[in-house]
């Protein structure tokens, strides 16, 4: 329902729009934030009026596209006071914006929306336990995820590990359309690139240990492209292990860094279809990654999936052979092009909106 006081010009502008879409996110950091920004941009261009509500919403504000509104979604649902405050804020935002569609990215933002009486679509971009979870919380999270999927207008998962009421919907990195397969680098020293935040639940420490282990036997080096709260301790670890690792921060030229690497590495405790891994494969680089359902689906046999430091070191050492790294990179490029289409899944999601909301 629209405000009765809208002017003729405002009503005409509203009629030209497809509708109003409220996107709510647990955070706009990392791959989750990239996905939300990509959806906001796509839907704005398609003719929707879009409002993004998230803790760091200014990162998604665009005067020519989406609008933004801050909402302090807490880092854990166990923060009951924070969840209550987020619920009140979302209720106010929805009452003011009057959305035709609400789509929550993350279980915490969805819980806050439901507590505010808002019916919404839901996407989860990664699923797993955290190191500080209390005993039994993993079961509680699984029960909560099942209940969320049942109560959502539509429940999408960017990782294939969730079944039941969840629909697996692969999300392509927004950068894929601007990437091409790159020639293998001429650099003689094997270079392994870490792409990812230096934060929990990532495992950059495992990367440093593996690089240090390989470098003791074969000439090689690591490059860490990312930033986060773990960075000071990682510098100390690299120095302690005499690991030949260079830290370049999180604002570097990703395409150039991938082009200079022999392989790209990402270790994590839980991960969906990592955008960094997609981009590496698209550019023709093989990947060494944690053995997780989303990464298994994406990487398959075109890379190496590992669970331990020893396995990680063996995988990197094998890739110090240029012919092996080059051939696996070609395989990775072919595989990701079979699995993903740049720009997806926003058109598919819009079609779901229209189908469900027309009922």
Buried (B, 14 or more C-beta within 10 A) or exposed (E): EEEEEEEEEEEEEEEEBBBBBBBBBBBBBBBBBBBBBBBBBBBBEBEBBBBBBBBBBEBBBBEEBBBBBBBEBBEEBEBEEBBEBBBEBBBEBBEEBEBBBBBBBBBBBBBBBBBBEBEBBBBBBBBBEBEEBEEEBEEEBEEBBBEBBEBBBBBBBBBBBBEEBBBBBBBBBBBBEEBEBBEBBEEEEBBBBBBBBBBBBBBBBBBBBBBBBBBEEEEBBBBBBBBBEBBEEBBEBBEEBEBBBEBBEBEEEBBEBBBBBBBBBBBBBBBBBBBBBBBBBBBBBBBBBBBBBBBBBBBBEBBBBBEEBEBBBBBBBBBBBBEBBBBBBBBBBEBBBEBBEBEBBBEBBBEBBEEEEEE
